[in-house]
């Protein structure tokens, strides 16, 4: 990669523990799958980040190359700039700056690297101009504020901040500022996570466990519960269990997790094969995690209504 490698490494280290001493190390370095997943696409920009499909007879719009976001020192010295800076703080550490709405140990930039700037991990810059948009997840057109609220409910396993409150307003201001220069409604060259090919072999829990121990356990712990810094802050996030994302989050999908892993993991040196990414995604998402907030008492009904995709929900 070009200059994006140091950007993602520095950004991820900042979210992890600030100036944690491990930063220098980071910068260096089943049921039948085919029967269940045969009809599922491997295209894995997150479901909310899918580019619009042209109507019949229309010519598709050529993707616009994704230019770099404005530098941090360009945030204006004004009331708007203050809100942008607050949005960045919330994005990097929602447990501190939006604690009322967070109920796990994750940060927004666990999935959206470098404060939401890195183009291969669903940058905010490429998301902001594409809303309002229809989401299959809740089957109606969402504006950007509602999309952010959903992140708190599912990825943060918390509750939705009020759309007119400081948390959502600040995150919108930060996203708007990052998207400076991007055209509205025109899909950029990269949205969400890069596409990943279907694996040569059906994903395997056993192979995924080996990939995890060889490539992930050093940072996320052999038990998948992450690691904390000396001050108690989260250094590396938990991948399952009560401190991780719930069964309604987009990352619980096997294909979405595989795409993220392929694009970004191991941190600073993403070199797994497609097969390894699929295998370890299955392994990670076969562990228990907080319940889907839409659950009303029946695993079967919840699975039938909300989980007809590549996942391990209810198994």
C-alpha positions in Angstrom: 0.0 0.0 0.0 1.0 3.6 -0.3 0.8 6.2 2.5 -2.4 4.6 3.9 -0.4 2.0 5.8 1.1 4.4 8.4 -2.2 6.2 8.5 -4.1 3.1 9.5 -1.5 1.9 11.9 -1.2 5.3 13.7 -4.9 5.7 13.7 -5.6 2.3 15.2 -2.9 2.7 17.8 -4.5 6.0 18.8 -7.9 4.4 19.4 -6.4 1.5 21.2 -4.4 3.1 24.0 -3.1 6.4 22.9 0.6 6.2 23.5 0.7 2.6 24.6 4.1 1.2 24.5 3.0 -1.7 22.2 2.4 0.8 19.4 5.9 0.3 18.0 5.3 -3.4 17.7 2.0 -2.9 15.9 3.6 -0.6 13.3 6.1 -3.4 12.6 4.9 -5.5 12.1 -20.9 -26.9 11.4 -23.5 -27.1 9.2 -23.1 -27.4 5.5 -21.8 -24.0 4.3 -22.6 -24.5 0.7 -26.2 -25.5 1.4 -26.9 -22.5 3.6 -24.8 -19.9 1.8 -25.0 -20.9 -1.8 -27.4 -18.1 -2.7 -25.6 -15.4 -0.6 -23.5 -12.8 -2.4 -19.9 -12.3 -1.3 -20.2 -8.5 -2.0 -19.7 -7.1 1.5 -19.8 -3.4 1.6 -21.9 -3.1 4.7 -25.6 -3.4 4.0 -26.1 0.3 4.6 -23.2 1.2 2.3 -24.4 -0.5 -0.9 -24.1 1.8 -3.9 -27.5 2.6 -5.6 -28.4 0.3 -8.5 -29.3 2.2 -11.7 -32.9 1.9 -12.9 -33.6 -0.3 -15.9 -32.2 1.4 -19.0 -30.0 3.9 -17.1 -26.3 3.9 -17.5 -24.4 3.2 -14.3 -22.6 6.1 -12.7 -18.8 5.7 -12.8 -17.4 5.6 -9.3 -15.5 8.8 -8.3 -12.0 8.2 -7.1 -11.8 8.7 -3.3 -9.6 11.7 -2.5 -8.0 12.1 0.9 -9.9 13.8 3.8 -8.9 17.2 5.0 -6.0 17.3 7.5 -6.9 17.5 11.2 -5.3 20.8 11.6 -7.7 22.2 9.0 -10.7 22.0 11.4 -11.9 25.6 11.7 -11.5 27.6 14.9 -15.2 28.2 15.3 -18.3 26.9 17.0 -18.7 24.5 14.1 -15.1 23.4 14.4 -15.7 22.7 18.1 -18.6 20.4 17.2 -16.4 18.6 14.6 -13.7 18.1 17.2 -16.2 16.8 19.7 -17.5 14.4 17.0 -14.0 13.0 16.5 -13.6 12.5 20.3 -16.9 10.6 20.5 -15.9 8.5 17.5 -12.6 7.6 19.0 -13.8 7.0 22.5 -17.6 6.6 22.8 -17.2 5.0 26.2 -15.9 8.2 27.6 -17.8 10.8 25.5 -21.1 9.0 24.9 -21.1 6.6 27.9 -24.9 6.8 28.4 -25.4 5.1 25.0 -22.7 2.5 25.0 -22.9 -0.9 26.7 -19.7 -2.8 25.6 -16.0 -2.3 25.2 -15.9 -1.2 21.6 -15.0 2.1 19.9 -16.3 3.3 16.5 -12.8 3.1 15.1 -12.4 -0.5 16.0 -14.1 -1.1 12.6 -13.6 2.3 10.9 -9.8 2.9 11.2 -8.0 6.2 11.7 -10.9 8.1 13.1 -13.1 7.0 10.2 -10.6 8.2 7.6 -9.1 5.0 6.2 -10.9 4.1 2.9 -10.6 0.3 3.2 -12.5 0.2 6.5 -15.8 2.0 5.7 -14.7 5.6 5.9 -17.1 8.2 7.0 -16.0 10.3 4.0 -17.5 7.8 1.6 -20.6 7.2 3.7 -21.9 10.7 4.4 -22.7 11.7 0.8 -24.8 8.6 0.2 -27.6 9.3 2.7 -30.6 9.3 2.8 -30.7 5.7 1.6 -32.9 2.7 1.9 -31.7 0.0 4.3 -33.0 -3.5 4.1 -32.2 -3.9 7.8 -35.1 -1.8 8.9 -36.9 -1.6 5.5 -37.2 2.1 5.1 -35.2 5.1 4.0 -32.7 6.2 6.7 -31.1 9.5 7.0 -27.6 9.7 8.4 -28.7 10.4 11.9 -30.7 7.2 12.0 -27.8 5.3 10.6 -25.6 6.5 13.4 -28.3 5.7 16.0 -28.3 2.1 14.7 -24.5 1.8 15.3 -25.1 2.5 19.0 -27.9 0.0 19.2 -26.1 -2.8 17.5 -22.3 -2.3 17.3 -22.1 -0.6 20.7 -24.8 -2.9 22.2 -26.3 0.3 23.7 -29.2 2.6 23.0 -29.8 5.3 20.4 -28.8 8.8 21.3 -31.5 11.4 20.5 -31.1 12.6 17.0 -31.2 16.3 18.1 -28.7 15.7 21.0 -25.0 16.6 21.0 -23.8 13.0 20.3 -25.5 12.6 17.0 -25.1 16.2 16.0 -21.4 16.1 16.7 -20.9 12.8 14.8 -22.8 14.3 11.8 -20.7 17.4 11.9 -17.5 15.3 11.9 -18.7 13.1 9.1 -19.7 16.2 7.0 -16.3 17.8 7.5 -14.4 14.6 6.6 -16.5 14.4 3.4 -15.4 17.9 2.1 -15.2 17.8 -1.6 -17.2 14.6 -2.1 -20.2 14.9 -4.5 -23.6 14.1 -3.0 -25.2 10.9 -4.1 -22.4 9.7 -6.4 -20.8 6.4 -5.2 -17.1 6.7 -4.5 -14.6 4.2 -5.8 -14.5 2.5 -2.3 -17.4 2.2 0.1 -17.7 0.0 3.1 -15.1 -2.9 3.1 -13.6 -4.1 -0.1 -15.2 -7.1 -1.8 -13.9 -10.5 -1.0 -14.1 -13.5 -3.2 -16.0 -16.7 -2.1 -13.5 -19.0 -0.4 -12.1 -22.0 -2.3 -13.5 -24.3 0.4 -16.4 -23.9 2.8 -15.3 -21.9 5.9 -14.0 -24.2 8.6 -14.3 -23.6 12.4 -11.2 -25.8 13.0 -9.1 -24.0 10.4 -10.4 -20.7 11.7 -9.3 -21.5 15.2 -5.8 -22.2 14.0 -5.8 -18.9 12.1 -7.0 -17.1 15.2 -4.3 -18.6 17.4 -1.6 -17.9 14.9 -2.6 -14.3 13.9 -5.1 -12.8 16.3 -4.6 -14.1 19.8 -1.5 -12.0 20.4 -3.6 -8.9 20.4 -7.1 -10.1 21.1 -6.2 -12.7 23.7 -6.5 -16.5 23.4 -10.0 -16.2 24.9 -11.0 -13.4 22.4 -11.6 -11.0 25.2 -9.1 -8.4 24.1 -6.5 -6.7 26.2 -6.4 -3.6 28.5 -3.7 -1.1 29.0 -2.2 -0.4 32.4 -4.7 2.4 33.0 -7.6 0.0 32.4 -8.6 1.4 29.0 -9.3 -1.0 26.2 -6.1 -1.7 24.2 -7.5 -4.3 21.9 -11.2 -5.0 21.6 -13.0 -8.2 22.5 -14.2 -10.2 19.6 -17.1 -12.0 21.3 -18.7 -12.1 24.7 -20.6 -9.4 26.6 -18.0 -6.8 25.8 -18.3 -7.2 22.0 -20.9 -6.3 19.3 -24.3 -8.0 19.5 -26.1 -10.4 17.2 -27.7 -7.5 15.3 -24.5 -5.8 14.3 -23.4 -6.0 10.7 -20.1 -7.5 11.8 -21.8 -10.7 13.0 -22.3 -11.6 9.4 -19.6 -14.1 8.2 -19.1 -12.3 4.9 -18.9 -8.8 6.4 -16.4 -9.9 9.0 -14.3 -11.8 6.4 -14.1 -8.7 4.2 -13.0 -6.5 7.1 -10.4 -9.1 8.2 -9.1 -9.5 4.7 -8.7 -5.7 4.3 -7.3 -4.9 7.7 -6.0 -7.8 9.8 -3.6 -8.6 11.3 -3.2 -4.9 12.3 -0.6 -3.2 10.3 0.2 -6.2 8.2 -3.0 -7.6 6.6 -1.8 -10.6 4.7 -4.3 -13.4 5.2 -5.6 -15.3 2.2 -9.3 -15.2 1.3 -9.7 -18.6 2.7 -8.1 -17.7 6.0 -10.2 -14.6 6.3 -13.4 -16.6 5.8 -12.3 -19.4 8.2 -11.4 -17.0 11.1 -14.6 -14.9 10.5 -16.6 -18.1 11.0 -14.6 -19.0 14.1 -15.1 -15.6 15.7 -18.8 -15.3 14.9 -19.5 -18.8 16.1 -19.0 -17.6 19.7 -21.7 -16.2 21.9 -22.3 -12.5 22.1 -25.1 -10.2 23.3 -28.6 -10.9 22.0 -30.1 -9.2 19.0 -32.0 -6.2 20.4 -34.9 -7.2 18.1 -35.3 -10.6 19.9 -38.8 -11.0 21.4 -38.4 -14.4 23.0 -38.0 -16.9 20.1 -34.6 -17.6 18.5 -36.4 -19.2 15.5 -38.7 -16.3 14.9 -35.8 -13.8 15.2 -33.6 -15.9 12.9 -36.4 -16.1 10.3 -37.2 -12.4 10.4 -33.7 -10.9 10.6 -31.0 -13.5 10.0 -31.5 -14.9 6.5 -27.9 -14.2 5.7 -24.4 -15.6 6.3 -24.3 -15.9 10.1 -24.3 -18.3 13.0 -27.3 -16.8 14.9 -29.3 -19.3 16.9 -26.8 -22.1 16.5 
